[in-house]
Amino acid sequence: MITYMDRVVISSAAPSIRREYGFDIVTMTGILAAFRLAYSLFQIPGGWLGDRFGPRRALTGIVIWWSLCCSSIIGMWSAGSMRICQFLFGMGEAGAFPTATRSLSRWMLPGERGFAQGITHAGSRLGGAITPVMVSWVIVHFGWRAAFLTLPSLGFVWAIVWFFYYRDLPSEHKGVNAAELKLIEAGLGAKKMTRGAVPWKKILSSSQMWILSGAYFCYGYALAFYLDLFPTYLNSSRGFSIAKMGVFASLTLLAGVVGDLAGGSISDILSRTKLGLAWARRVVAITGFLLGAVAVLAACYAPDPVQSVWFSCASLFFFELTVGVSWAIPLDIGGDYAGSVSGVMNSLGNFGGFVSTSSAGYLVKYFGWNSIFVAIAGLAVLGAILYLKIDAGRRIA
């Protein structure tokens, strides 16, 4: 949740930053894209950190780093300095989800992974959902810089709690009783913490790895629009005030929270039926992509601004159905190397986010806002096609 609160602050503050500094849409999207570029480039190193040193130590350092970088933007003086600050911020957050996935690998049984990842990402979308309303209120009363002083401070508190509470293995945690430990080890095996060499050759030579990453690219392109530019779209294209913009941007992300919870849970339930694990993951993801494509086009061409918001809520709900599935699959196929596997997937996925945000300014300038919605719909259909080739029951290594 804190991850998305910190990254959504700047998108909610973007209209105010643009007015103060006189940035045009291309300059502002360039600043937002700097985060996306670093976030994409450092996914694999971030996942490796979790696999190599364990999620307890890795996530503690990662969260402290990004919290410092996020708050530092209040001292920046130009578009260039803001890009550097956002790039360093993206470096820190890049390791968050791959390492969080690794933290579940020795705790969650196969039939629990979709729900576990669904609720993890629902938390992130909840953070993104409540932030626009909070930031809009803070900006109106105290100015945009105040938002960057308050929200990142939560990361420091979380890092302390995580380090003292979490353990890399269930056998190391005093809260795990003998029956629970027996259940986990029966399903996953009684292994020691893996901190050896990551089998990069097997991971990177796996066709399934790249198909999954391609599908996540399609999702990442869509998500970046809702996180980075949807508030600006509501303000500049649909004519909503700053206050209403915050409310409607939050509603859309709240719909995503429901989608995260539903997608992971439904996939786990289906995996225990005759469909099996592979089709349980496929059915949910394909449905989400196709219905999301329909809803995003409806949002684009809806004549009424409020109606457009409701269709946008529906589109993000359907796209988020795919998330618990996409993040459960690295656990399914990666095992103790789920951090590195999810790092590769999230790297390409967030490269899609970088392409989305960095190209948005030019698309809007030359073709209008509708061109972004059409691109999202086309990539969603491609994502559904790619999921036909993904087999969650087949391990990489």
Protein Blocks (a to p, Z undefined) as FASTA:
>chain_A
ZZmmmmmmmmmmmmmmmmmnopafklmmmmmmmmmmmmmmmmmmmmmmmmmnopklmmmm
mmmmmmmmmmmmmmpcbfklmmmmmmmmmmmmmmmmmmmmmmmmmmbcfklmmmmmmmmm
mmmmmmmmmmmmmmmmmmmmnojklmmmmmmmmmmmmmmmmmmmpcfbfklpmkbcfklm
mmmmmmnopadddfbdcdfklmmmpmklmmmmmmmmmmmmmmmmmmmmmmmmmmmmnopa
fklmmmmmmmmmmmmmmmmmmmmmmmmmmmmmmnommlmmmmmmmmmmmmmmmmmmmmmm
pmblklmmmmmmmmmmmmmmmmmmmmmmmmmmnmmmlmmmmmmmmmmmmmmmmmmmmmmm
mmmmmnojklmmmmmmmmmmmmmmmmmmpcfkbcfZZ
